[in-house]
Amino acid sequence: MIAEHESEHGFTALFVRRPILALVFNALIVVAGLAAFFGVEVRELPDVDQPVITVRTSYSGAAPETIDREVTNVIEGAVARVPGLQAMSSRSSTGSSRVTLEFSTDTDINVASMDVRDAVGQVQGQLPDDADEPRIVKADSDSQPVMRLAITSSILSIDDLTELVSDEIEDRFASVPGVADVEVYGERDKIFRIDINPAALASRGLSVADLAAALSDISWDVPAGSLTSTTQALGVRATADITTPEEFAGLRIAENVRLGDVATVVFGPDTAATALRYNGQPGIGLGIVRQAKSNTLQISEGVRRVVAEIAPNLPEGTTIKVSSDDAVFISGSIEEVVRSLLLAALIVVAIIYLFLRDWRATIIPAITLPVALVGTLAAIYLAGFSVNILTLLAIVLATGMVVDDAIVVLENIVRLRAQGMGPRAAAVLGTRQVFFAVITTTATLAAVFVPLSFLPGQAGGLFREFGFVLAFSVMLSSFVALTLCPMLASRILVHHEDATPGPVARMGSSWRGFTP
């Protein structure tokens, strides 16, 4: 009794004497881990995306040299002073300019996009009059869509379907959080197409340039000044709305020459640059481009929610379907890793029982194992990491490590029980004897995995979370092994005479009895 009383001092003795305290501490770890499970972000890989913004400008008909001189250089000079910019590249091709901006990893892409928008807005007046307004996208222009949708109709024509997508559908998906851009495939806008008769034009002494000048002079809707008097002021607006092919054909392009005399005007769908067929039916396709540093799984959830909201309100015979989704592959990969984690935990427990052949001794590491693993989720959440393939693989790898400390403590307690020591004294003294061994093992493992978090570049971004999760899981396992394990051992383990020795115990006994 004296030896037992004297041994009940120190860190481990506190939890053996007060089992409720040990249960509360470990229950808090589990509760924190479960709370983090419902709040932590789930994604495919750690967030290693470089913040990227692309400025695209269209200038129809311009040569690459003209694009580079009059558009690309102007935009590059404007955005070069945006804070956080690390690298800039550009590409000028016939009719289009693309400037790609890469920012430092700690740059907020939303703030950077506003800075870029302001910079481009200051030089927009220097761009050619015929150039379209620059389009700023929070993603690389070469990014592939993470989701594709198909909109088909058995009643609406392809040009009516294009109008429906442009007016009511496209903007709904562009507003989903994390979406950088919505690409449209197979659209065919309604346009006025003018088919010129060269012979009729030449016979009247006119050229295509004269025809183009006459069409450009059409005033659609412009201010024409104001009329003022002593009592009132009236604004004057000049309009020349032309809405039918007949009105176009009646336009006067020269003395006694009308447009209908030298050309045929048709109102109909534009020639499509791309075409889409879904299940054999023509339609319109949408490509959802992921914003840099966004989450594909959250984008998929938001897009599918919008699809569910839009589908009931579409015209009769019109359907919208998700044709491909990268999130399906990502979710499947994560589920597979979770299944591997559960299988690894079962195998670990089964092997422990196979060698100990005592369910009372097996249940102790079987309880400490999930406590350490679930508690690791809380550390992932607090560190701002995510549950992804690499962090889950780290937990799978840690499954065999987190039980090491518990097995070391448990084996020493069982050894002292076999020598006839009381349950509480064996728990306290057995844990105290291996206390520094457990701490040293934990520190060694942490020292091995923590340096992974300091790798430079994108590799460091990938393995930062992997190394942290492994290091924290083994540190948490040592705390659980030194608090919960001795408390359970002092109350669950039976006297050595009632226990059934396993093959390892019998092998150990034979080796201890062997004298060379």
Secondary structure, DSSP 8 states (H G I E B T S, - for coil): -HHHHHH--SHHHHHHH-HHHHHHHHHHHHHHHHHHHHHSEE-SS-S----EEEEEEE-TT--HHHHIIIIIHHHHHHHTTSTTEEEEEEEEETTEEEEEEEE-TTS-HHHHHHHHHHHHHHHGGGS-TTS---EEESS-TT---SEEEEEEESSS-HHHHHHHIIIIIHHHHHTSTTEEEEEEES---EEEEEEE-HHHHHHTT--HHHHHHHHHT--SEEEEEEEE-SS-EEEEEEE----SHHHHHT-EEETTEEHHHHEEEEEEE---SS-EEETTEEEEEEEEEE-TT--HHHHHHHHHHHHHHHGGGS-TTEEEEEEEEHHHHHHHHHHHHHHHHHHHHHHHHHHHHHHH--HHHHHHHHHHHHHHHHHHHHHHHHTT-EE-HHHHHHHHHHHHHHHHHHHHHHHHHHHHHHTT--HHHHHHHHHHHTHHHHHHHHHHHHHHHGGGGG--HHHHHHHHHHHHHHHHHHHHHHHHHHHHHHHHHHHH---GGGS---HHHHHHHHHHT---
